[in-house]
Amino acid sequence: MKAADFVVARSDLQQCKIIETQTPDAAALPDEALLVKVTRFAFTANNITYAVLGDHLKYWSLFPAPKDFGNVPVWGFGEVIASRHSNVPVGEILFGYFPMATHLVIEAADVTKRSLRDGAAHRQDVAPVYNAYARVGGDPAFAGKQGDYQALLRPLFMLSFLVDDFLAENEFFGAKSVMLSSASSKTAFGLAHLVHTQRKDIKVIGLTSASNTAFVESLGCYDEFVTYDRVTSLPANLPVAYVDMAGNSGLREKLHRHFGEQMKYSGIIGLTHRLSSPDEKFELPGAKPRFFFAPDQIRKRAKEWGPGGIDTRFGAAWSGFVPNLDRWLEITESRGPAAVKQVYLDTLNGRVPPDQGHILAL
Ligand SMILES: NC(=O)c1ccc[n+]([C@@H]2O[C@H](COP(=O)([O-])OP(=O)(O)OC[C@H]3O[C@@H](n4cnc5c(N)ncnc54)[C@H](OP(=O)(O)O)[C@@H]3O)[C@@H](O)[C@H]2O)c1
């Protein structure tokens, strides 16, 4: 059967192409392997971060591609179309991490009623979450538009949830406001929603581009917002925390110099701007900028909250978040190589309006 992969040049993400391949014959699949058709996946700025950090965090090793190219991982759905595993039938629907491709062969391991894992040797260098698949056939929370929301937002909202929990646990490091860069991004507005609804004494300030202020205002979960060119208009005499989705070192420096010792926490979460130099050249006033490493917070809470503790709390937070999405997001579904390439390049170059959620299939 014909198959296709969308791959990008690892040293120049503007270069991308489709390669045509063949799926393995069902009869030639190894024992316990599944042939999965990738039915739909989400694409946001976060996937670009996976590509930017592909070498560093080993994302390129997940889905092999020709030399010097990489296949960008995406969150989405697949349907099992051939199975050599006795407990996984053809027709099973899986939710998890997929390549931008029409098909994936999964070496099914640790199969339970609700999940399985890809045990392929080349996938074992990354955190376990990237190899786990939920079996979601028949689950209404993963069907239709709810499924689109899961693919678009669930992994991002997990980060929002963990950052909110970390800040609250540390009493916002004494800050009375929290500033979020890339305020119009899904990860930022998930965090803004959590702080706004749960931490009544903390003011949420969004930093965004001029073109996205109307969207940020319409969300209703930022108490205040300011464009990047006007951040020094914020009053500098009150303690603040900074959660940086943009990864823009120029902006970070400007904020630290403006707030000085009132900058109580400075956490680096994302790289949406991608133009920054990775290392600060000099010491900045205020709290030392540090990377927020989600697995650390997960490990800590898994120990403290016990089995199912994170899932239960995350589930409650997700239930409070999802009803807003019909107002905040419009799902745009596109199919085929040309559409996938267009959405990839538009996202890479910051041309996707923040109220659009792209769901794709090759
Ligand atoms: N560390 C983690 O585990 C983790 C997990 C999830 C997300 N993140 C990070 O959070 C960030 C947001 O991801 P998302 O998927 O939520 O984003 P998204 O919804 O696709 O974000 C769209 C917004 O990001 C900004 N943006 C997008 N592309 C840009 C570009 N090329 N240049 C400048 N700004 C651009 C714009 O916001 P403004 O106009 O408001 O600036 C845009 O409205 C990413 O950097 C992602 O990697 C990190």
Ligand as a Chemical Component Dictionary entry (heavy atoms), coordinates in Angstrom:
data_LIG
# 
_chem_comp.id                   LIG 
_chem_comp.type                 NON-POLYMER 
_chem_comp.pdbx_formal_charge   0 
_chem_comp.three_letter_code    LIG 
# 
loop_
_chem_comp_atom.comp_id 
_chem_comp_atom.atom_id 
_chem_comp_atom.alt_atom_id 
_chem_comp_atom.type_symbol 
_chem_comp_atom.charge 
_chem_comp_atom.model_Cartn_x 
_chem_comp_atom.model_Cartn_y 
_chem_comp_atom.model_Cartn_z 
_chem_comp_atom.pdbx_ordinal 
LIG N1  N1  N 0  8.271  22.992 27.867 1  
LIG C1  C1  C 0  7.213  22.295 27.515 2  
LIG O1  O1  O 0  7.064  21.143 27.908 3  
LIG C2  C2  C 0  6.160  22.934 26.671 4  
LIG C3  C3  C 0  4.894  22.341 26.557 5  
LIG C4  C4  C 0  3.911  22.990 25.808 6  
LIG C5  C5  C 0  4.223  24.183 25.158 7  
LIG N2  N2  N 1  5.443  24.708 25.280 8  
LIG C6  C6  C 0  5.811  25.944 24.562 9  
LIG O2  O2  O 0  4.831  26.942 24.631 10 
LIG C7  C7  C 0  4.891  27.742 23.466 11 
LIG C8  C8  C 0  3.497  27.919 22.873 12 
LIG O3  O3  O 0  3.084  26.745 22.187 13 
LIG P1  P1  P 0  1.567  26.565 21.639 14 
LIG O4  O4  O 0  1.561  25.310 20.870 15 
LIG O5  O5  O -1 0.662  26.787 22.794 16 
LIG O6  O6  O 0  1.493  27.786 20.622 17 
LIG P2  P2  P 0  0.347  28.330 19.643 18 
LIG O7  O7  O 0  -0.983 28.245 20.275 19 
LIG O8  O8  O 0  0.537  27.782 18.284 20 
LIG O9  O9  O 0  0.871  29.834 19.702 21 
LIG C9  C9  C 0  0.565  30.800 18.839 22 
LIG C10 C10 C 0  1.165  32.131 19.360 23 
LIG O10 O10 O 0  2.568  32.033 19.596 24 
LIG C11 C11 C 0  3.244  33.207 19.120 25 
LIG N3  N3  N 0  4.003  32.777 17.921 26 
LIG C12 C12 C 0  3.757  31.697 17.166 27 
LIG N4  N4  N 0  4.651  31.566 16.174 28 
LIG C13 C13 C 0  5.501  32.582 16.306 29 
LIG C14 C14 C 0  6.653  32.993 15.574 30 
LIG N5  N5  N 0  7.125  32.315 14.528 31 
LIG N6  N6  N 0  7.264  34.119 15.977 32 
LIG C15 C15 C 0  6.792  34.790 17.053 33 
LIG N7  N7  N 0  5.717  34.421 17.782 34 
LIG C16 C16 C 0  5.084  33.337 17.402 35 
LIG C17 C17 C 0  2.125  34.184 18.801 36 
LIG O11 O11 O 0  1.752  34.748 20.054 37 
LIG P3  P3  P 0  1.932  36.290 20.536 38 
LIG O12 O12 O 0  1.577  37.163 19.408 39 
LIG O13 O13 O 0  0.948  36.359 21.685 40 
LIG O14 O14 O 0  3.359  36.397 20.972 41 
LIG C18 C18 C 0  1.020  33.238 18.323 42 
LIG O15 O15 O 0  -0.268 33.796 18.411 43 
LIG C19 C19 C 0  5.844  27.026 22.493 44 
LIG O16 O16 O 0  7.099  27.639 22.537 45 
LIG C20 C20 C 0  5.904  25.650 23.081 46 
LIG O17 O17 O 0  7.074  24.966 22.770 47 
LIG C21 C21 C 0  6.424  24.109 26.020 48 
# 
loop_
_chem_comp_bond.comp_id 
_chem_comp_bond.atom_id_1 
_chem_comp_bond.atom_id_2 
_chem_comp_bond.value_order 
_chem_comp_bond.pdbx_ordinal 
LIG N1  C1  SING 1  
LIG C1  O1  DOUB 2  
LIG C1  C2  SING 3  
LIG C2  C3  SING 4  
LIG C2  C21 DOUB 5  
LIG C3  C4  DOUB 6  
LIG C4  C5  SING 7  
LIG C5  N2  DOUB 8  
LIG N2  C6  SING 9  
LIG N2  C21 SING 10 
LIG C6  O2  SING 11 
LIG C6  C20 SING 12 
LIG O2  C7  SING 13 
LIG C7  C8  SING 14 
LIG C7  C19 SING 15 
LIG C8  O3  SING 16 
LIG O3  P1  SING 17 
LIG P1  O4  DOUB 18 
LIG P1  O5  SING 19 
LIG P1  O6  SING 20 
LIG O6  P2  SING 21 
LIG P2  O7  DOUB 22 
LIG P2  O8  SING 23 
LIG P2  O9  SING 24 
LIG O9  C9  SING 25 
LIG C9  C10 SING 26 
LIG C10 O10 SING 27 
LIG C10 C18 SING 28 
LIG O10 C11 SING 29 
LIG C11 N3  SING 30 
LIG C11 C17 SING 31 
LIG N3  C12 SING 32 
LIG N3  C16 SING 33 
LIG C12 N4  DOUB 34 
LIG N4  C13 SING 35 
LIG C13 C14 SING 36 
LIG C13 C16 DOUB 37 
LIG C14 N5  SING 38 
LIG C14 N6  DOUB 39 
LIG N6  C15 SING 40 
LIG C15 N7  DOUB 41 
LIG N7  C16 SING 42 
LIG C17 O11 SING 43 
LIG C17 C18 SING 44 
LIG O11 P3  SING 45 
LIG P3  O12 DOUB 46 
LIG P3  O13 SING 47 
LIG P3  O14 SING 48 
LIG C18 O15 SING 49 
LIG C19 O16 SING 50 
LIG C19 C20 SING 51 
LIG C20 O17 SING 52 
# 
